[in-house]
Amino acid sequence: MARARWYSPQLDRFLVSALYHEARRRKVPMTRLANRLLESALAGSEGWEAAVLAEAPAPCRTEPLQSIVDGQQTDKATAT
């Protein structure tokens, strides 16, 4: 059976650099920071809702892990 192929866009070098420096400043992995930023920006959008429907019935989040604006450093799932 063929594996599903997902589109993986190339990010601009400057954005990767900014993401790297911000992740280091916050002491979090770049992928976690990127996920948080994208979730915060896209949650509730038409694209988000389309992705929720496309991913069903697999479990998915309907809300972002956290608000980037409030400056929290941990996910709800990992908060103690």
Backbone bond lengths (Angstrom), bond angles and torsions (degrees), N, CA, C in turn:
res aa  C-N    CA-C-N  psi(-1)  N-CA   C-N-CA  omega(-1)  CA-C   N-CA-C  phi
1 M - - - 1.453 - - 1.523 108.74 -
2 A 1.308 116.92 134.72 1.462 121.38 -178.80 1.524 110.42 -72.76
3 R 1.325 115.48 143.82 1.467 120.90 177.66 1.516 109.85 -79.04
4 A 1.316 115.75 144.40 1.467 120.40 175.69 1.519 108.75 -66.54
5 R 1.293 116.03 139.01 1.460 120.56 177.76 1.519 108.93 -108.83
6 W 1.309 115.85 128.53 1.454 121.82 -179.13 1.515 109.00 -106.35
7 Y 1.300 116.55 140.03 1.457 121.98 176.16 1.518 108.48 -71.26
8 S 1.304 116.52 130.16 1.460 121.78 179.96 1.533 108.33 -126.45
9 P 1.321 117.30 98.11 1.466 120.17 -174.59 1.529 112.54 -68.32
10 Q 1.310 115.04 147.63 1.466 121.92 175.91 1.522 107.85 -82.63
11 L 1.317 117.19 123.64 1.466 120.87 177.72 1.521 109.81 -84.50
12 D 1.329 115.85 149.56 1.467 120.38 175.96 1.520 109.84 -60.49
13 R 1.313 116.05 143.30 1.463 121.36 -178.31 1.531 111.53 -56.79
14 F 1.330 117.31 -40.95 1.460 120.59 179.34 1.525 111.29 -60.86
15 L 1.346 117.28 -42.26 1.458 120.50 179.72 1.520 111.66 -64.81
16 V 1.316 116.61 -38.46 1.465 120.11 177.52 1.525 109.52 -64.53
17 S 1.323 116.67 -40.27 1.462 120.75 178.45 1.532 110.86 -63.75
18 A 1.332 116.65 -45.65 1.463 120.40 179.00 1.527 110.56 -63.25
19 L 1.321 116.82 -41.02 1.460 121.78 178.15 1.529 110.37 -62.89
20 Y 1.321 116.78 -42.97 1.469 121.76 179.07 1.530 110.83 -59.48
21 H 1.330 116.34 -49.37 1.466 120.04 -177.18 1.531 111.85 -67.47
22 E 1.329 116.79 -38.79 1.468 119.36 179.06 1.525 110.78 -68.58
23 A 1.323 117.38 -39.69 1.467 120.73 177.86 1.527 110.89 -63.24
24 R 1.314 116.63 -40.56 1.473 119.77 177.24 1.518 110.57 -63.97
25 R 1.343 116.26 -42.04 1.464 120.63 -179.55 1.532 110.31 -62.07
26 R 1.340 116.46 -40.33 1.466 120.71 -178.97 1.523 113.07 -85.27
27 K 1.335 116.01 -8.11 1.471 122.07 -179.31 1.535 111.50 59.52
28 V 1.345 114.83 47.61 1.462 122.00 175.11 1.529 108.04 -132.45
29 P 1.332 117.89 155.12 1.463 119.83 176.18 1.535 111.22 -62.88
30 M 1.330 115.95 147.65 1.468 120.75 179.75 1.523 111.50 -57.42
31 T 1.320 117.78 -41.16 1.467 119.77 -177.92 1.524 111.15 -64.50
32 R 1.324 117.58 -38.80 1.465 120.45 178.40 1.526 110.27 -64.62
33 L 1.334 116.59 -44.47 1.461 120.10 178.78 1.520 110.67 -63.69
34 A 1.330 117.61 -44.01 1.469 121.04 178.91 1.527 110.24 -60.40
35 N 1.328 117.51 -44.66 1.463 120.74 178.28 1.521 111.04 -59.64
36 R 1.313 117.16 -45.42 1.464 121.08 -179.03 1.524 111.13 -62.87
37 L 1.324 116.25 -45.65 1.464 119.94 -179.19 1.526 111.39 -62.57
38 L 1.325 116.18 -45.30 1.464 119.84 -179.17 1.523 111.45 -68.20
39 E 1.321 117.79 -40.95 1.463 120.37 177.26 1.522 110.85 -61.92
40 S 1.315 116.69 -43.36 1.453 121.25 -179.64 1.528 110.92 -62.43
41 A 1.323 116.46 -39.99 1.464 121.17 -177.91 1.526 112.62 -75.87
42 L 1.335 117.66 -32.83 1.461 120.70 -171.79 1.526 115.68 -101.31
43 A 1.324 117.78 -19.39 1.469 120.64 -176.27 1.526 110.80 -54.49
44 G 1.323 115.42 128.86 1.456 120.90 178.87 1.522 114.54 87.49
45 S 1.324 117.89 -8.18 1.462 120.79 179.69 1.525 110.45 -76.28
46 E 1.324 116.68 167.46 1.463 120.44 176.96 1.525 110.98 -60.70
47 G 1.327 116.91 -38.58 1.459 120.80 178.24 1.516 111.77 -64.44
48 W 1.323 116.89 -39.40 1.474 121.63 177.75 1.520 109.82 -61.84
49 E 1.333 115.80 -47.55 1.461 120.31 -179.04 1.524 111.26 -63.58
50 A 1.329 117.27 -38.61 1.463 120.61 177.60 1.521 110.35 -64.20
51 A 1.331 117.37 -39.37 1.462 121.13 178.82 1.523 111.09 -67.07
52 V 1.325 117.32 -37.92 1.463 121.24 177.61 1.523 109.23 -60.32
53 L 1.318 116.71 -45.64 1.460 120.75 179.46 1.524 111.75 -66.97
54 A 1.333 117.02 -39.43 1.467 121.60 -178.68 1.524 111.63 -67.72
55 E 1.324 117.65 -31.66 1.459 122.02 -177.24 1.525 112.71 -87.09
56 A 1.324 118.69 -12.78 1.470 121.57 -179.10 1.518 109.26 -61.64
57 P 1.298 121.02 145.03 1.455 127.93 6.06 1.512 113.60 -90.74
58 A 1.329 118.66 7.69 1.459 120.39 178.59 1.525 109.29 -59.05
59 P 1.345 117.55 143.76 1.469 119.32 179.36 1.523 109.88 -62.50
60 C 1.300 115.48 138.31 1.465 120.19 178.29 1.516 108.91 -148.24
61 R 1.306 115.42 159.40 1.453 121.06 177.37 1.523 108.77 -83.77
62 T 1.310 117.17 142.82 1.453 121.47 173.39 1.523 110.40 -106.49
63 E 1.329 116.09 -7.37 1.459 121.48 177.99 1.520 108.16 -133.07
64 P 1.339 118.03 154.53 1.465 119.94 178.05 1.523 111.91 -64.22
65 L 1.335 116.10 158.05 1.454 121.06 178.89 1.518 111.47 -62.28
66 Q 1.312 116.75 -37.53 1.457 121.50 -178.89 1.507 109.19 -160.64
67 S 1.286 116.41 169.13 1.454 120.80 174.98 1.514 108.72 -93.18
68 I 1.309 116.59 122.43 1.467 120.72 177.53 1.526 109.49 -66.10
69 V 1.322 116.26 -32.64 1.457 120.97 -176.79 1.515 111.88 -61.12
70 D 1.341 117.95 -35.83 1.460 119.36 -176.48 1.522 113.35 -79.17
71 G 1.344 117.45 -7.57 1.456 120.72 173.80 1.504 116.05 78.20
72 Q 1.336 118.92 11.92 1.458 120.46 178.38 1.512 109.40 -65.27
73 Q 1.322 117.10 150.61 1.451 122.56 -177.11 1.515 113.75 -104.34
74 T 1.341 119.85 -12.44 1.470 120.76 -175.09 1.507 110.46 -123.34
75 D 1.339 115.70 154.99 1.457 122.57 174.81 1.516 108.45 -74.68
76 K 1.328 116.48 158.65 1.465 120.67 174.76 1.518 110.05 -59.13
77 A 1.332 116.32 -38.37 1.461 121.09 -176.77 1.522 112.42 -68.33
78 T 1.323 117.86 -27.53 1.464 120.03 -177.60 1.514 112.99 -105.86
79 A 1.341 117.66 -1.58 1.466 120.38 -179.79 1.522 109.83 -67.93
80 T 1.319 115.86 142.49 1.467 119.66 178.49 1.500 110.46 -119.26
